[in-house]
């Protein structure tokens, strides 16, 4: 995807978010009632601006035999930028989220942008109970660089539900997309549906210290075409710094593959992530 298009998408998200704040100054739309500030800093569904930068390193993959051949490895590492620009309205909140990744593949020597993802979670007031919320919204993926991503558009939806109880924060995210291609061009046995993504998480915050322990970014995948199932497992340890009108969240994460025998794609053996994010609740200046 051209850099000018990506920059235009980012600029559009900022403008929309700012305009929405100017139109709706109702304090009920600003505060996450019943949810602590450190929990909000960890919450991708909270009504707040979020700027995230992450580096993920996957130095090795499992090389067992799949369909008579050694399992192919995945990409070596990537840099990720994620921006959330909230749009609070009277009866609902929209959370547009733009994710851009730049990959490197040491096995082929290629590098470039992955499939850019734009997701807009829609949270009605009726499903926002203060300590948590549930929502659903459209998900679009744009083509990336040749050799490191799919050269095709994808479209579908994602849904999320989260809740905060005392020192515990937990939730579940579903994603499902379809490939924007002519089904007639697909090989026999394949379809235009991408794997289903299921991402559960649970986090425990250690008192008021800001430190927390959480499950890693564990996106389980189910392949509708092959009935293959993939489940990564791991942990992250982080700390949240709550400022007067913003928060910082820094964490490190380790992940490996737990279930992958029936999965025909890459299965990471060791994966490491370093992430930092800056969040500002709507209305902060």
C-alpha positions as CSV (number, residue, x, y, z in Angstrom):
1,X,0.0,0.0,0.0
2,X,1.4,3.4,-0.9
3,X,2.8,5.5,1.9
4,X,0.6,8.5,0.9
5,X,-2.5,6.4,1.3
6,X,-1.4,5.2,4.8
7,X,-0.6,8.8,5.9
8,X,-4.0,9.9,4.6
9,X,-5.8,7.2,6.7
10,X,-3.9,8.3,9.8
11,X,-4.7,11.9,9.2
12,X,-8.4,11.1,8.6
13,X,-8.6,9.2,11.9
14,X,-7.1,12.1,13.8
15,X,-9.5,14.6,12.2
16,X,-12.6,12.5,12.8
17,X,-11.6,11.9,16.4
18,X,-11.0,15.6,17.1
19,X,-14.3,16.6,15.5
20,X,-16.2,14.1,17.5
21,X,-14.8,15.4,20.7
22,X,-15.8,19.0,19.7
23,X,-19.3,17.9,19.0
24,X,-19.8,15.8,22.2
25,X,-18.5,17.3,25.4
26,X,-20.8,15.3,27.7
27,X,-18.7,14.1,30.6
28,X,-20.5,10.7,30.6
29,X,-18.8,10.0,27.3
30,X,-15.4,11.0,28.7
31,X,-15.1,8.8,31.9
32,X,-14.9,5.1,32.0
33,X,-17.0,4.8,35.2
34,X,-16.1,1.9,37.4
35,X,-12.8,1.2,35.7
36,X,-9.4,2.3,37.1
37,X,-6.9,4.3,35.1
38,X,-4.3,1.6,35.0
39,X,-6.9,-0.9,33.8
40,X,-7.8,1.6,31.0
41,X,-4.2,1.9,29.9
42,X,-4.3,-1.9,29.3
43,X,-7.7,-1.9,27.6
44,X,-7.9,-1.6,23.8
45,X,-11.7,-1.0,24.1
46,X,-11.5,2.0,26.5
47,X,-12.7,5.3,25.0
48,X,-9.2,6.9,24.7
49,X,-6.5,7.8,22.2
50,X,-3.8,5.2,22.0
51,X,-0.4,5.3,20.3
52,X,1.5,2.0,20.3
53,X,4.9,0.9,19.0
54,X,6.1,-2.6,19.3
55,X,9.0,-4.8,18.1
56,X,8.5,-8.6,17.7
57,X,11.3,-11.0,17.1
58,X,10.7,-14.6,16.0
59,X,14.2,-16.1,15.7
60,X,13.2,-19.8,15.2
61,X,10.2,-22.0,14.1
62,X,9.4,-25.6,14.4
63,X,10.7,-27.7,11.5
64,X,8.6,-30.9,11.9
65,X,7.2,-32.7,8.9
66,X,3.9,-31.4,7.4
67,X,2.3,-33.2,4.4
68,X,5.6,-35.0,3.7
69,X,7.8,-31.8,3.8
70,X,9.5,-29.8,6.5
71,X,7.2,-27.1,8.0
72,X,7.9,-23.8,6.4
73,X,9.2,-21.0,8.7
74,X,7.5,-17.6,9.1
75,X,8.8,-14.1,9.1
76,X,11.8,-13.2,11.3
77,X,10.7,-9.9,12.9
78,X,8.5,-6.9,12.5
79,X,8.0,-3.3,13.8
80,X,4.4,-2.4,14.6
81,X,2.6,1.0,14.8
82,X,-1.0,1.0,16.1
83,X,-3.2,4.1,16.5
84,X,-6.7,4.2,18.0
85,X,-8.7,7.4,17.5
86,X,-12.0,7.3,19.5
87,X,-15.3,8.8,18.2
88,X,-17.7,9.2,21.2
89,X,-21.3,9.8,20.2
90,X,-24.5,10.0,22.2
91,X,-25.7,6.4,21.8
92,X,-22.4,4.6,21.0
93,X,-18.7,4.9,20.7
94,X,-16.7,4.0,17.6
95,X,-13.0,3.0,18.0
96,X,-11.2,3.1,14.7
97,X,-7.9,1.2,15.0
98,X,-5.1,1.4,12.4
99,X,-2.3,-1.2,12.5
100,X,0.8,-1.0,10.3
101,X,3.6,-3.5,10.3
102,X,7.0,-3.6,8.6
103,X,8.4,-7.1,8.3
104,X,11.9,-8.6,7.7
105,X,12.4,-12.2,6.4
106,X,16.0,-13.4,7.0
107,X,15.2,-16.6,5.2
108,X,14.5,-14.9,1.9
109,X,16.2,-11.6,2.4
110,X,13.0,-9.7,1.7
111,X,11.4,-6.9,3.7
112,X,8.4,-4.6,3.5
113,X,5.0,-3.6,4.8
114,X,2.6,-6.3,5.8
115,X,-1.2,-6.2,5.3
116,X,-2.4,-2.9,6.8
117,X,-5.4,-3.5,9.1
118,X,-8.2,-1.0,9.8
119,X,-10.7,-2.1,12.4
120,X,-13.7,0.0,13.7
121,X,-15.1,-1.4,17.0
122,X,-18.7,-0.2,17.6
123,X,-19.7,-0.2,21.2
124,X,-23.4,0.7,21.9
125,X,-24.2,2.4,25.3
126,X,-26.3,-0.6,26.1
127,X,-23.3,-2.9,26.1
128,X,-21.0,-0.6,28.1
129,X,-21.5,-1.4,31.8
130,X,-18.6,0.7,33.2
131,X,-16.2,-2.0,34.3
132,X,-16.3,-3.5,30.8
133,X,-18.0,-3.5,27.4
134,X,-18.8,-5.5,24.3
135,X,-18.8,-4.5,20.7
136,X,-18.5,-5.5,17.1
137,X,-17.4,-3.8,13.9
138,X,-16.0,-4.0,10.4
139,X,-12.4,-5.2,9.7
140,X,-10.5,-4.4,6.4
141,X,-7.0,-5.5,5.4
142,X,-5.1,-3.8,2.6
143,X,-2.4,-5.4,0.4
144,X,1.2,-5.2,1.5
145,X,4.6,-5.6,0.0
146,X,5.4,-8.5,-2.3
147,X,7.1,-11.4,-0.6
148,X,6.1,-10.6,3.0
149,X,2.3,-10.3,2.8
150,X,-0.8,-11.2,0.8
151,X,-1.2,-9.1,-2.4
152,X,-5.0,-8.9,-1.8
153,X,-7.7,-7.0,0.1
154,X,-9.6,-8.7,2.9
155,X,-12.9,-7.8,4.5
156,X,-14.8,-9.1,7.5
157,X,-15.5,-8.2,11.1
158,X,-14.1,-8.4,14.6
159,X,-15.9,-8.6,18.0
160,X,-14.6,-8.0,21.5
161,X,-15.8,-8.4,25.1
162,X,-13.8,-7.3,28.2
163,X,-14.4,-6.9,31.9
164,X,-12.5,-5.6,34.9
165,X,-13.1,-7.1,38.4
166,X,-10.9,-5.9,41.2
167,X,-7.3,-6.6,40.2
168,X,-8.3,-8.9,37.3
169,X,-8.8,-7.8,33.7
170,X,-9.9,-10.3,31.1
171,X,-11.6,-10.6,27.7
172,X,-12.0,-12.2,24.4
173,X,-11.5,-11.0,20.8
174,X,-12.9,-12.7,17.6
175,X,-11.8,-11.9,14.0
176,X,-13.0,-13.3,10.7
177,X,-12.2,-12.0,7.2
178,X,-12.7,-13.1,3.6
179,X,-10.3,-12.7,0.7
180,X,-11.4,-10.3,-1.9
181,X,-10.6,-12.5,-4.9
182,X,-12.5,-14.4,-7.5
183,X,-13.4,-17.8,-6.0
184,X,-13.1,-19.4,-9.4
185,X,-9.4,-18.8,-9.4
186,X,-8.9,-20.8,-6.2
187,X,-7.4,-24.3,-6.2
188,X,-9.8,-27.2,-5.5
189,X,-10.5,-27.5,-1.8
190,X,-9.7,-23.9,-1.0
191,X,-12.2,-21.1,-0.3
192,X,-12.1,-17.3,0.0
193,X,-12.5,-17.5,3.9
194,X,-9.4,-16.8,6.0
195,X,-8.8,-18.6,9.3
196,X,-10.9,-17.7,12.3
197,X,-9.0,-15.8,15.0
198,X,-9.8,-16.3,18.7
199,X,-7.8,-14.3,21.2
200,X,-8.6,-14.8,24.9
201,X,-6.6,-12.9,27.6
202,X,-6.4,-12.5,31.3
203,X,-4.3,-10.0,33.3
204,X,-3.6,-9.5,37.0
205,X,-2.5,-6.2,38.4
206,X,-0.3,-6.2,41.5
207,X,-2.0,-3.7,43.8
208,X,-1.4,0.0,43.0
209,X,2.2,-0.5,41.9
210,X,1.4,-0.4,38.2
211,X,3.0,-3.8,37.6
212,X,0.9,-6.6,36.0
213,X,1.1,-10.1,34.6
214,X,-0.9,-11.1,31.5
215,X,-1.2,-13.8,29.0
216,X,0.6,-13.1,25.7
217,X,-1.0,-12.0,22.5
218,X,-2.4,-15.6,22.0
219,X,-4.4,-15.6,18.8
220,X,-5.7,-19.2,18.2
221,X,-6.4,-19.9,14.6
222,X,-8.8,-22.3,13.0
223,X,-8.4,-23.0,9.3
224,X,-11.9,-23.6,7.7
225,X,-10.3,-25.3,4.6
226,X,-8.1,-27.9,6.4
227,X,-9.7,-28.0,9.8
228,X,-6.2,-27.2,11.2
229,X,-5.9,-25.6,14.6
230,X,-3.1,-23.5,16.0
231,X,-2.7,-22.3,19.6
232,X,0.2,-20.1,20.8
233,X,0.8,-19.6,24.5
234,X,2.9,-17.2,26.5
235,X,3.1,-14.5,29.1
236,X,3.8,-10.8,29.3
237,X,5.0,-8.7,32.2
238,X,4.5,-5.0,32.2
239,X,4.1,-1.7,34.1
240,X,1.7,1.1,33.8
241,X,2.5,4.7,34.7
242,X,-0.6,6.8,35.3
243,X,-0.1,10.5,34.8
244,X,-2.5,13.3,35.4
245,X,-4.1,13.2,31.9
246,X,-2.4,10.3,30.2
247,X,-0.7,6.9,30.8
248,X,2.3,4.9,29.7
249,X,2.3,1.1,29.3
250,X,5.5,-0.8,28.8
251,X,5.7,-4.6,28.6
252,X,7.9,-7.5,27.5
253,X,6.4,-10.7,26.2
254,X,7.4,-14.3,25.5
255,X,5.4,-16.7,23.3
256,X,5.7,-20.2,21.8
257,X,3.4,-22.7,20.0
258,X,1.4,-25.2,22.1
259,X,-0.9,-26.8,19.6
260,X,0.1,-27.0,15.9
261,X,0.2,-30.7,14.7
262,X,-2.8,-30.2,12.4
263,X,-1.8,-26.7,11.4
264,X,-0.1,-26.4,8.0
265,X,1.3,-23.0,8.4
266,X,4.4,-21.8,10.4
267,X,4.6,-22.6,14.1
268,X,6.8,-20.3,16.1
269,X,9.2,-21.9,18.6
270,X,10.4,-18.7,20.4
271,X,8.9,-15.3,20.0
272,X,9.7,-12.1,21.9
273,X,8.0,-8.7,22.0
274,X,8.8,-5.3,23.5
275,X,5.9,-2.9,23.5
276,X,5.3,0.7,24.6
277,X,2.0,2.6,24.4
278,X,0.8,6.1,25.3
279,X,-2.9,6.6,26.0
280,X,-5.1,9.7,26.6
281,X,-8.7,9.5,27.7
282,X,-11.1,11.5,25.6
283,X,-11.3,15.1,26.8
284,X,-7.7,15.2,28.2
285,X,-5.7,18.2,27.2
